[in-house]
Amino acid sequence: MGDEFKSADREVNDNDYFTKPSDTDADACPEPPVTRLYKKRWIIVCLFSSYSLCNSYQWIQYGIINNIFMRFYGVDSFTIDWMSMIYMLTYIPLIFPVSWLLDKKGLRVIAVVAAALNCAGTWIKVASVRPDLFPVTFLGQFTCSVAQVFILGMPSRIASVWFGSDEVSTACSIGVFGNQLGIAIGFLVPPILVPNVDDMDELAGHIRVMFYITAGVATFLFILVIIVFQDHPEIPPTHAQVVARQISPESYSYTDSILRLLRNKAFILLVITYGLNVGCFYAVGTLLNRMIIVHYPGEEVNAGRIGLTIVIAGMVGSLICGIWLDRSKTYKQTTLAVYLMSLLGLVLYASTLNLGHLWVVFITAGTLGFFMTGYLPLGFEFAVELTYPESEGTSSGLLNCSAQVFGIIFTISQGKIMDSFDTLAGNLFLCVFLLIGTILTGCIKADLRRQMANQQALTVTASSSDVKDQSGSSLLPSTHI
């Protein structure tokens, strides 16, 4: 009877039952909160992944064919690098107002704004396919970069609001998965759609086709978000979310939340280490075309394929790490192990890049991607654990802000080092900072507050069930959701 009573995290079907205690039982102990899982949660996270994919694809679509866009628009390499770095620069000042908006208005408003800005940016690019219209294409990329600010902090928030305690890490991984898949497509598709041809009119036609395809997909996803996306389920999925919903908006202060996070030493260490790791990934992704072309001239398509290999391997790593965290809850140990392997992967990649064998680069790049890109959801979920019950959007926003700052610094610095020395020196520069990040990760105290809250709630529920077993209870059929 106790097992029937427990309000465990579960999907609701027609035959589900929940226990309604009698008045006498209610006097004996507090009624445990009801929690339910809705099948629509999978639609929400997959739709988010889709428009996140469309946005992140555009982050690298200029950089991966850097030399082609330089010739078409008549600009230098550093200017094209800024087409990627604008994503990082825009994020830094806008993340705080967007995080505040997420806390005040909820998931749906943020999702609609993100999809709308992304759609607008793609159509601006469609109008920019002329050698004298580089400012227009930059405006389109800038608009898409603003949309990204409304996207990056969402995975952990969607996971917490919609998914059960044994699913949050997997759900967060699926959310990050879309971003990674978009980057992978951004590495693969532009070199195929826009070949390095001499005729400028033909080149403009190829670029126009690429921009039209992106705009069509973005428009379709914008319409879907308006129709489908929902702010939160009617009944919360976990005991932790029950508690979070009891915090009234009037009693919540965004400024106080930021200050509490800044006083959390473990979280600050994670902010620094996350920024170092992801900043290195941004630098490698932005400069990948330049690194490959130096050692393998004319291999633009293979440069894209190597980028694809990095991200696909990282997607596999993300999903594996997410599933592992849901089962083991070993947040610090897993994060530290993946961080160390990211360092070793970059050392291996840097030392084999100039050997003259592309197949070796594919293998070492895949190894690097598996761990470095696989680290992304680990950082998000570890942050939520360290900062509960603070807003997931705020903690994720600070992590991403750190990543953007380090990403800009590393991209500019590595580019200058590569110009002055060689690609090996540029990659070893990043290795030094990954080593520092690994050491700092080992210093983070694993204070898993969200897990503790869920365990305490389950303990209360179990105690309540034992009391009701002794006094008896009646079963009423639940409504189908």
Secondary structure in CASP SS format (residue, H / E / C, confidence):
PFRMAT SS
TARGET T0000
AUTHOR 0000-0000-0000
METHOD secondary structure of the structure
MODEL  1
M C 1.00
G H 1.00
D H 1.00
E H 1.00
F H 1.00
K C 1.00
S C 1.00
A C 1.00
D C 1.00
R C 1.00
E E 1.00
V C 1.00
N C 1.00
D C 1.00
N C 1.00
D C 1.00
Y E 1.00
F E 1.00
T E 1.00
K E 1.00
P C 1.00
S C 1.00
D H 1.00
T H 1.00
D H 1.00
A H 1.00
D H 1.00
A H 1.00
C C 1.00
P C 1.00
E C 1.00
P C 1.00
P C 1.00
V C 1.00
T C 1.00
R C 1.00
L E 1.00
Y C 1.00
K C 1.00
K H 1.00
R H 1.00
W H 1.00
I H 1.00
I H 1.00
V H 1.00
C H 1.00
L H 1.00
F H 1.00
S H 1.00
S H 1.00
Y H 1.00
S H 1.00
L H 1.00
C H 1.00
N H 1.00
S H 1.00
Y H 1.00
Q H 1.00
W H 1.00
I H 1.00
Q C 1.00
Y C 1.00
G H 1.00
I H 1.00
I H 1.00
N H 1.00
N H 1.00
I H 1.00
F H 1.00
M H 1.00
R H 1.00
F H 1.00
Y H 1.00
G C 1.00
V C 1.00
D C 1.00
S H 1.00
F H 1.00
T H 1.00
I H 1.00
D H 1.00
W H 1.00
M H 1.00
S H 1.00
M H 1.00
I H 1.00
Y H 1.00
M H 1.00
L H 1.00
T H 1.00
Y H 1.00
I H 1.00
P H 1.00
L H 1.00
I H 1.00
F H 1.00
P H 1.00
V H 1.00
S H 1.00
W H 1.00
L H 1.00
L H 1.00
D H 1.00
K H 1.00
K H 1.00
G C 1.00
L H 1.00
R H 1.00
V H 1.00
I H 1.00
A H 1.00
V H 1.00
V H 1.00
A H 1.00
A H 1.00
A H 1.00
L H 1.00
N H 1.00
C H 1.00
A H 1.00
G H 1.00
T H 1.00
W H 1.00
I H 1.00
K H 1.00
V H 1.00
A C 1.00
S C 1.00
V C 1.00
R C 1.00
P C 1.00
D C 1.00
L C 1.00
F H 1.00
P H 1.00
V H 1.00
T H 1.00
F H 1.00
L H 1.00
G H 1.00
Q H 1.00
F H 1.00
T H 1.00
C H 1.00
S H 1.00
V H 1.00
A H 1.00
Q H 1.00
V H 1.00
F C 1.00
I C 1.00
L C 1.00
G C 1.00
M H 1.00
P H 1.00
S H 1.00
R H 1.00
I H 1.00
A H 1.00
S H 1.00
V H 1.00
W H 1.00
F C 1.00
G C 1.00
S C 1.00
D C 1.00
E C 1.00
V H 1.00
S H 1.00
T H 1.00
A H 1.00
C H 1.00
S H 1.00
I H 1.00
G H 1.00
V H 1.00
F H 1.00
G H 1.00
N H 1.00
Q H 1.00
L H 1.00
G H 1.00
I H 1.00
A H 1.00
I H 1.00
G H 1.00
F H 1.00
L H 1.00
V H 1.00
P H 1.00
P H 1.00
I H 1.00
L H 1.00
V C 1.00
P C 1.00
N C 1.00
V C 1.00
D C 1.00
D C 1.00
M H 1.00
D H 1.00
E H 1.00
L H 1.00
A H 1.00
G H 1.00
H H 1.00
I H 1.00
R H 1.00
V H 1.00
M H 1.00
F H 1.00
Y H 1.00
I H 1.00
T H 1.00
A H 1.00
G H 1.00
V H 1.00
A H 1.00
T H 1.00
F H 1.00
L H 1.00
F H 1.00
I H 1.00
L H 1.00
V H 1.00
I H 1.00
I H 1.00
V H 1.00
F C 1.00
Q C 1.00
D C 1.00
H C 1.00
P C 1.00
E C 1.00
I C 1.00
P C 1.00
P C 1.00
T C 1.00
H H 1.00
A H 1.00
Q H 1.00
V H 1.00
V H 1.00
A H 1.00
R H 1.00
Q C 1.00
I C 1.00
S C 1.00
P H 1.00
E H 1.00
S H 1.00
Y C 1.00
S C 1.00
Y H 1.00
T H 1.00
D H 1.00
S H 1.00
I H 1.00
L H 1.00
R H 1.00
L H 1.00
L H 1.00
R C 1.00
N C 1.00
K H 1.00
A H 1.00
F H 1.00
I H 1.00
L H 1.00
L H 1.00
V H 1.00
I H 1.00
T H 1.00
Y H 1.00
G H 1.00
L H 1.00
N H 1.00
V H 1.00
G H 1.00
C H 1.00
F H 1.00
Y H 1.00
A H 1.00
V H 1.00
G H 1.00
T H 1.00
L H 1.00
L H 1.00
N H 1.00
R H 1.00
M H 1.00
I H 1.00
I H 1.00
V H 1.00
H H 1.00
Y C 1.00
P C 1.00
G C 1.00
E C 1.00
E H 1.00
V H 1.00
N H 1.00
A H 1.00
G H 1.00
R H 1.00
I H 1.00
G H 1.00
L H 1.00
T H 1.00
I H 1.00
V H 1.00
I H 1.00
A H 1.00
G H 1.00
M H 1.00
V H 1.00
G H 1.00
S H 1.00
L H 1.00
I H 1.00
C H 1.00
G H 1.00
I H 1.00
W H 1.00
L H 1.00
D H 1.00
R H 1.00
S H 1.00
K C 1.00
T C 1.00
Y H 1.00
K H 1.00
Q H 1.00
T H 1.00
T H 1.00
L H 1.00
A H 1.00
V H 1.00
Y H 1.00
L H 1.00
M H 1.00
S H 1.00
L H 1.00
L H 1.00
G H 1.00
L H 1.00
V H 1.00
L H 1.00
Y H 1.00
A H 1.00
S H 1.00
T H 1.00
L C 1.00
N C 1.00
L C 1.00
G C 1.00
H C 1.00
L H 1.00
W H 1.00
V H 1.00
V H 1.00
F H 1.00
I H 1.00
T H 1.00
A H 1.00
G H 1.00
T H 1.00
L H 1.00
G H 1.00
F H 1.00
F H 1.00
M H 1.00
T C 1.00
G C 1.00
Y H 1.00
L H 1.00
P H 1.00
L H 1.00
G H 1.00
F H 1.00
E H 1.00
F H 1.00
A H 1.00
V H 1.00
E H 1.00
L H 1.00
T H 1.00
Y C 1.00
P C 1.00
E C 1.00
S C 1.00
E H 1.00
G H 1.00
T H 1.00
S H 1.00
S H 1.00
G H 1.00
L H 1.00
L H 1.00
N H 1.00
C H 1.00
S H 1.00
A H 1.00
Q H 1.00
V H 1.00
F H 1.00
G H 1.00
I H 1.00
I H 1.00
F H 1.00
T H 1.00
I H 1.00
S H 1.00
Q H 1.00
G H 1.00
K H 1.00
I H 1.00
M H 1.00
D H 1.00
S H 1.00
F C 1.00
D C 1.00
T H 1.00
L H 1.00
A H 1.00
G H 1.00
N H 1.00
L H 1.00
F H 1.00
L H 1.00
C H 1.00
V H 1.00
F H 1.00
L H 1.00
L H 1.00
I H 1.00
G H 1.00
T H 1.00
I H 1.00
L H 1.00
T H 1.00
G H 1.00
C C 1.00
I C 1.00
K C 1.00
A C 1.00
D C 1.00
L C 1.00
R H 1.00
R H 1.00
Q H 1.00
M H 1.00
A H 1.00
N H 1.00
Q H 1.00
Q H 1.00
A H 1.00
L H 1.00
T H 1.00
V H 1.00
T H 1.00
A H 1.00
S H 1.00
S H 1.00
S H 1.00
D H 1.00
V H 1.00
K H 1.00
D H 1.00
Q H 1.00
S H 1.00
G C 1.00
S C 1.00
S E 1.00
L E 1.00
L E 1.00
P E 1.00
S C 1.00
T C 1.00
H C 1.00
I C 1.00
END
